[in-house]
């Protein structure tokens, strides 16, 4: 086998594997769908930190191409703005929460430090192998982490459709549109449920508000004022010791998140991606450093795109090349970025309910495919602690460092699982949870 697949086999129907591809027009459209699925979060994270959204979008595309290159085009993933950085960036920069962040350079230095730590962990995994990672986080743990990620995001999705009865109606309509298209759509439509569901919700909202006056209308003034073409707003990092100490530990959370994503992709595709885990960590770390070096946010493999893959069953890595190129194009087009930003919160919330729910369900799928034995208290308690910590967004504070719900669920699952090791009777029947098996026996 070469570094890259020798060729991506053309596939026009059914599930599309990572080393297969759709016809080129469909590949492009599927890439756009992935960008749309992650756009709300990738734009929201920089806004919450006072960063420029267009710059973040641009570097998400650059980061995805770096990931594609370093993983040999074999691991389907998109890199977008990581929410894990929000709390520590705000703490390091004393950001007031509105408008541009005047201390972005200090945050960028800290994010670069986190990327360096992340890349170093990737090199260790690449040299030492993934056995220690597997022992540290077996399917009982990774399934809990993936499910907790989806549940942690649930309040964001529900809040998006809860502003008013009208917002709830639009959000539920969007959910129904995505579901119906994914099940009953024909041909190309069935492959684009997220994109077409979002468009359906957007058009209904536009008609009901801008034409019928039933709610707050979509404001297109920002679109009219934005230029068609323009460079992203680049910034240079400033390296501050306190900021680097505060932000760099986020690398540990990113490792756990990325491992969960890789495991979820293995479960969805039936492929063994373990040999690529070290390269995936290294790629994420380098992409984060490149992004921070030019004014972008820290990046990570994106959960929303796993949800899209779960719906469409299209895992071709070339789709993510198309998505990356489209994101880079958006980074050079303030007008198009402004148009996407007019997507109503109720529509985003409706799409998020489906996508975030699929992430949580993927955690359960990891348990099922690896035959995790929940008659064993060790596995059961691990899952219970992680799910509630993640869903309730349990935040632990250590001085100026805050560990949010996803981080608490991640470390909580690891600590509880290994803390409960030891009783001989608890080792019987635990093998499926301790030693991952082929998720598709006989496949």
N, C-alpha and C positions, 0 to 999 in steps of 0.2 A: 504494500500500500504506500502511495506517495503521501506527502505532507497534506495536500488537498485531495479531495476526491478526484479521480481521473476525469470524470464527467458526471453531471447531474442528469439522471435519466428522466426523460419527459414522461409525465403522468397527467392524464386528463380527467380522471375520475377517482373516487374513493380517497382513502388516506394517502397523503403525500409525505414520504419519509424525508429525513434531513438531506440525504444525498440524491433526492429526486427534485424535479421542478415542474411547475405549471408552465403553460405557454407564456411567453414574455409579457403580453398585455395583462394577463391575469396575475402574473407575478408582481407587476407594478401596482395594480389595484390592491392586491393583498398587502403590499408594503404600505400603501397609503392608509389602509384600515388599521394597521398596527400603530402608525403614527397618531391617528385619530384616537385610538384606544388609550394611548399613554399621554396624549397632549395635555389633558386637564391636569394630571398630576405633575408632569414634567414642567408645565408652566406655573402651576400653583406653588410648588416647592420654592423656586427662586423668588417668587413674589413675596412669600412669607418671610424670606430672609433678606429682602431688599435687593436682590440681584436682578439683572436684566433677563427677562424670559427668552427673548430672541437669541441671546448669547447662549443660554442654557440649551435651547433647542439645537442650535448649531453644534455645540460640543457633544450633545447626545448622539448626533449622527456620526461625528468624528470618532467618538468612543466605541460606537457599534462596529465601525469598520476596523478599528484596532482589535476588538474582541474577535471579529470574524477572522482576521489574519492570524492572530496568535493561537486560536483554537483550530486552525487548519480548515475552517469552513465546515466543521462537523457538528457544532453545538448551536442549536437555534436559540438565540437570545437577543434581546434589545437592551441597550444600556440607557437609562434615563436618570433624571435627578433623584437623588436619594433623600427620603424624608428623615433618615437617621441623623442627618447633619443639622436639622433645623434648630433644635434646642441648644446645642453646643455653639453653633454659629451666633445665635442671638445672644447667648451668654458671653461669648468672647468679644463681640463687637458692641455690646450694650445697645443693640438696635431697638428703636422706639416702636417699630411695628407698622410704620406707614411711610411710603415713598422710598426713594433710593437709600441704600445703606451707605453712610459716609465712610465706614470702616471696612469696606469689602476687601481691600488688600490684605488686612490682618487676617481675615477669615480665610482668604485664599492660601496664605502660608500654612495655616493649620490644616486645611484640606489636603494640601500637597503632602504634609507630614503623614496624614492618615493613609494617603495613597501609597506612600513609600513603605509603611508598615504592612499594608495589605499585599503589595507586590512581594515583599520579603517572605511573608507567609506562603505565598504561592510558590516561590522558589524552593522553600523547605519541603512543601508537599510534593513538588515535582521531583526532587532528589530522593526524599525518604519514602515516597509512596503514599498511598491513601489509607493504608491499613490502620494507622493510628487515628485517622479522622473517622473511619468506620466504627472503630471501637468506642471512640468518644461520642459519636452521634449515630447510633444504629436506627433502623426504621421506626422503632417505637418513639424515638426522640425526634427524628426529622419529620415524620408525619405530624407530630404534635406542633412542631415549629411552623410548618407550612399551613396547617389549619389555623393556628393562632394568628398568622399574618393576615389571612382572609378575614377572620373574625375581628381583628383589631381595626381593620379598615371599614367594617360594617357601619359604625356610627356616621362616618363621612358620607357614605352612600345614602343612608336614611335621612340624614340632615338635609341633603341636597333636594329631597322631594317633600320636605315637611314644612316649608315656609308658609304655605297656605293650602287650602283645599284645591285651588287651581293647580299649584305646583305638584301636589300629590297626584292629581288626575293625569297631568302631562307625564310625570315620572312613571306611573304605572302603565300608561299607554306605551311608553318607550320600552319598558320591560316586556310587555305583551308583543310588541312589534319584533323585538329581538328573538323572543322565544318562537313565535309563529314562523318567522323567516328561517330560523335554524332548523325547524322540523318540516315545514311544508314548502319552503322555497324550492324553486326548480333551477337547475343549471348553475350559472354563475351566482345568482342571487343567494343560493343556499350557502355559498362560501363566504358571503359578506354580511352576516347577520348583525354584527356590531355596527359597521358603517351604515348599512341601510336602516337599521333600527334608530340610530342617532339622527339620520337625515329625516326619517319619518316624524320623530318627535320634534325636531327643529321646525319642520314645515307646519305641523299642527300648532305649535306655539306661535309661530309667525302669523298665521291666519287668525288665531284667537286673540292675539294682542294687538299687533300693528294694524289689522284690518277691522276686527270686531270690538276692540277695546275692552277685552275681558280681563286683562292683567297688565303688568308693566311691560311696555313694548321693548323690542330689541333696539338698542341704540347703535346706529351705524355711523355716528359722527367720527368715531375713532378710525373707522375703516376709510372714510373719505379723506381724513387728514393725513393718513399714513402714506409714506412713499412706496412705490412699487419695488424699488431696489435700494438697498442700503447695507453697509457693512455692519456686522454685529459690534456691540460695544465691548471692546477688549480692555482688560485690566491686568496689571502686573502684581504678583503677590509680594507681600512684605512679611518677613519671617520674625514673628514675635514668640519668645519662649513660652510665656503663659498661654497664649492661644494655641500653640502647637501641642502643649501638654494636655490642654482641655479637649482638643478636637481629635487628636491622633488615636485614642482608644476606640473610636467609632469603627476602626478597621475590624475589630473583633466581631462586632455585630454584623458587619457586611459579610464577613467570612461565613457566619452562620446562615445568614439570609441566602447567600449565593449557593451554599451547599444544599440548602433546602430546595432551591430552584432547580439545581442540577438533578437532585433525586426525583423531584416532581416530573422533570422532563424525561428521565429514564422510565418512570412509571407510565407516562403517557405514550411514549414512542416504542417501548419494549427494547430500547438500545442500552447498552452498558456504557455510560459516559464517565465512569470512575477514572479512567486514565486521563481524562481531560480536566479533572478538578483543579490540579495545580496550575495548568495553563489558564483556566478560567479565572482563578484568583489573581494570577499575574496580570492577565489582560485587564481585569477590573481596576487593579491598582495603578497600572500605567495609564489607563484611560482617565482615571480620577486625577492623576498628576498633570496630564496634558490639559484637561478641562480647567483645573485650578490655575494652571500656568497662563491661561488666557482670559480669565474672568468668569469661568463657568462654575457650576456647582459640582459637588462630588457625585459620581455616577455609580450605578449598580444594575445588575440584571433586573428586569422589570416584571413584576408580578402580573400587571394588567395584560401583558403580551402572552403570558402563560394561559390566562383565561381565554384569550382569543384563539390560541392554538387548541385548547380543550374543546371549544365550540366547533371550530372548522376542521380539525384533524389534519391541518396543513402545517408541516414542520420543516419545510424546505428552508435551508439556510440562505438561499438566494433571495427569499422574500425579505430577509432582514438587511441585505445589501440594498435592495430597492428602498426599504424604509429609511435606512441611513442616508441615502442620497437625497430622498425627499425631505428629510429633516434638515439637512444642510441647505437645501434650496430654500426652505422656510426661514432659515436663519438669515438669509440674504433678502428676504421679502417682508418687511415690516407690515405691508398692507395685508398680505395673506395671513400673517400671524394675528393681526388685529381682527380679521374676519373670523378665524377660528375662536378667538377669545369672546366672540359674541354668542357662542354656544350657551344657551340658558342653563343655569344651575340645575333646574329640574330635569333636563334631558341628560346632563352629565350624571346626575344622581341615579336616574333610571338605568343607564348603561352600567354604572358602577355596581348596582345591586346584582346584576347578572355576573359581571366579571369577578367581583370580589367573592361572590358566593361560589363560583367555580374554583377559585383558589382554595377556599376552605374545604370544598369537596375533594380536591386533589390530595389534600393531606389524608383524608379518609381512604382514598384509593391506594396511597402508599401502604397503609396498614393492611388493607385487604390483600393486595398483590403480594406482600411479603409475609402474609399469614401471621401477623402480630397476635399473640395470645393474650387477650384481655382478661382471661381467668387468673392471670398472674398479677398480684397486687402491684408489683413493681412497674409494669407497663401501664396499668390502669391509673395509678396515682400520678405517674409522670404526665400522662395525657391530661388528666383532670387539672393539675396545677397549671400546665402551660396554656390550656384553653381558656381558663378563667382569667389568668393574668393577662393574656393577650386581648381577650374580648373586653375585659374591664379596663384596659389600658393602665395597669398598675405601674406607677412611676416611682422609682427609688432615687433619692437624691443623696449624693455624696459631696458635700461642699458645693462647689460650683458646677459639678457634673450631675446631669440628670439622665437616668436610664429609663427610657420609655417602655411602653407595654410590650413591644416586639422584642426589645432587648431583655426585659425581665422574663418574658416567656421563654426566650431562647436559653438564657443562662439557667433559669429555673428548671427547665426540662433536663438539661445536662446534669445539673447538680443533684436533683432529686433522683434521677435514674441511677447514677453511680453511687449515691449515698445509700440506696436500698440494695446494693449488691452484697451478697455474702451468705444468705441462708441457703443451705444445700437444697431444701425442698423447693426453693424458689427458682432453682436453675432447671428443673424439669420442664420440658416443653417450651423453654424460652429461646431455644436455638433460632427459630424463624425470626424472632425480633432482634436477636443479637447478630445474626449473620445473614445479610441480605441475599435473597435468592433471585433467580431469573423471574422478573415480573410476569413473563409470558412463557411458562414451561412448555417446551415442545414447539415454541414459535420458530 
